[in-house]
Amino acid sequence: METQTKKTPNYPFIILTGFGVVATLIFVFLFVYQLSVGKVRQEALIEYAYPKITPQEYFNELKVVCQKNKFEFREIIVEENYFLVQLYSREFIEKAKSLSPSVVPLVIVNLSISPLPDGTAVVGNNPYLWRVMIENKQVDSFAKDYAELVKLLLNDVYYSVKQKKKTI
């Protein structure tokens, strides 16, 4: 009779390998998840902090700059130190309609203008986020151009107020 030797599994190796695989998967999941969520949060909002100007000054100059740049300006909430407004361009709405009906809402930018201890905070939805939702090179280009235009407009308001303060 032959004696059969039964091989016992190497339990320490199996356990260590299992822990290693699980730890790697958890690390990759957390790292990739945090990276992607952080990127989406960063892209979802336009956030600016402008020093040494009041929300009222920014709000008043925003009206003027919007008119110069052919942007429509709608007041939603106007309080003493807080403003909620909408900006949009009719020209860009027409361009968006020609691309796709689902692109048109990206043209409307909601802005919150509120006070900071030494300045003004401006927070708004970023039209560039729509490039993630609608996969199309034309939409991507349109959203990027429009988002850059809105950001330039917001910065132009600040520098315009700053320039007016220098001349006074």
C-alpha positions in Angstrom: 0.0 0.0 0.0 1.1 3.4 -0.9 1.0 6.0 1.7 -0.4 9.2 0.5 0.8 12.3 2.1 -1.7 14.9 2.3 -0.5 18.4 1.6 -1.8 21.0 3.9 -2.5 24.4 2.6 -0.1 27.1 3.6 -2.5 29.1 5.7 -0.1 31.9 6.8 0.6 32.7 3.1 -3.1 32.6 2.1 -4.0 34.9 5.0 -1.2 37.4 4.3 -2.0 37.4 0.6 -5.6 38.0 1.3 -4.9 40.9 3.6 -2.6 42.4 1.1 -5.1 42.2 -1.7 -7.9 43.6 0.4 -5.7 46.4 1.7 -4.6 47.3 -1.8 -8.2 47.4 -3.1 -9.3 49.6 -0.2 -6.4 52.0 -0.7 -7.0 52.2 -4.5 -10.7 52.7 -4.0 -10.3 55.5 -1.4 -7.5 57.2 -3.4 -9.4 57.1 -6.7 -12.7 58.0 -5.1 -11.3 61.0 -3.2 -9.4 62.2 -6.3 -12.5 62.0 -8.5 -14.9 63.5 -6.0 -12.4 66.3 -5.4 -12.1 67.0 -9.1 -15.8 67.1 -9.6 -16.3 69.5 -6.7 -13.5 71.7 -8.0 -15.2 71.8 -11.5 -18.7 72.2 -10.3 -18.3 75.6 -8.8 -16.7 78.9 -9.7 -15.4 80.3 -6.5 -13.6 83.7 -6.1 -12.7 85.8 -3.1 -12.1 89.5 -3.9 -10.3 91.5 -1.2 -11.1 95.1 -0.1 -14.5 95.5 -2.0 -18.0 95.2 -0.6 -20.7 92.9 -2.1 -22.7 96.0 -2.9 -19.8 97.5 -5.0 -19.3 94.2 -6.8 -23.0 93.8 -7.4 -23.4 97.3 -8.9 -20.3 96.9 -11.1 -21.5 93.4 -12.2 -24.6 95.0 -13.6 -22.5 97.5 -15.7 -20.1 94.9 -16.9 -22.9 92.5 -17.9 -24.5 95.2 -19.9 -21.3 96.1 -21.7 -20.7 92.4 -22.6 -24.3 91.7 -23.7 -25.1 89.5 -20.8 -28.6 89.4 -19.3 -28.6 90.1 -15.5 -31.5 88.9 -13.3 -31.8 89.6 -9.6 -33.2 86.8 -7.6 -32.5 87.8 -4.0 -31.3 91.3 -3.1 -30.6 91.9 0.6 -28.3 94.3 2.4 -25.1 92.3 2.0 -26.2 89.2 0.1 -27.1 88.9 -3.6 -28.3 86.0 -5.6 -28.3 86.7 -9.4 -28.4 84.9 -12.7 -26.3 85.7 -15.7 -26.8 84.5 -19.3 -26.0 85.5 -22.8 -28.7 85.4 -25.5 -26.1 84.9 -28.1 -24.8 81.8 -26.3 -28.3 80.5 -25.8 -28.8 80.5 -29.5 -25.5 78.7 -30.0 -26.5 76.2 -27.4 -29.8 75.6 -29.1 -28.0 74.7 -32.3 -25.8 72.2 -30.5 -28.4 70.3 -28.5 -31.5 71.2 -26.4 -29.9 69.6 -23.3 -27.0 72.1 -23.5 -29.2 75.2 -23.1 -29.4 75.1 -19.3 -25.6 75.4 -19.0 -25.8 79.0 -20.3 -27.6 80.2 -17.1 -25.1 80.9 -14.4 -26.3 81.4 -10.8 -24.1 83.6 -8.7 -24.1 84.1 -4.9 -22.4 87.3 -3.8 -21.8 87.5 -0.1 -19.5 89.3 2.4 -16.2 88.1 3.7 -14.4 89.6 6.7 -12.2 91.7 4.3 -13.9 91.4 0.9 -16.4 89.7 -1.1 -17.1 86.0 -2.0 -18.5 85.1 -5.4 -19.7 81.5 -5.9 -21.5 80.2 -8.9 -22.2 77.1 -10.9 -19.6 76.3 -13.5 -20.9 75.8 -17.1 -17.8 73.7 -17.9 -19.2 70.9 -15.7 -21.7 70.1 -18.5 -18.9 68.7 -20.7 -18.8 65.8 -18.3 -22.5 65.2 -18.6 -22.8 65.4 -22.4 -20.1 63.7 -24.4 -19.6 65.7 -27.6 -16.5 67.6 -28.8 -18.6 70.6 -29.9 -20.3 70.7 -26.5 -17.0 70.4 -24.7 -15.5 73.3 -26.7 -18.7 75.4 -26.2 -18.8 74.8 -22.5 -15.1 75.5 -22.0 -15.3 78.8 -24.0 -18.4 79.9 -22.1 -17.0 79.0 -18.7 -13.8 81.0 -19.5 -15.9 83.9 -20.7 -17.9 83.9 -17.4 -14.7 83.7 -15.3 -13.2 86.6 -17.3 -16.4 88.6 -16.8 -16.3 88.0 -13.0 -12.6 89.0 -12.8 -13.3 92.0 -15.0 -15.9 93.2 -12.5 -13.3 93.1 -9.7 -10.6 94.9 -11.6 -13.1 97.5 -12.8 -14.1 98.2 -9.2 -10.4 98.3 -8.2 -9.7 100.8 -11.0 -12.6 103.0 -10.1 -11.3 103.1 -6.5 -7.9 104.1 -7.7 -9.2 107.0 -9.7 -11.3 108.3 -6.8 
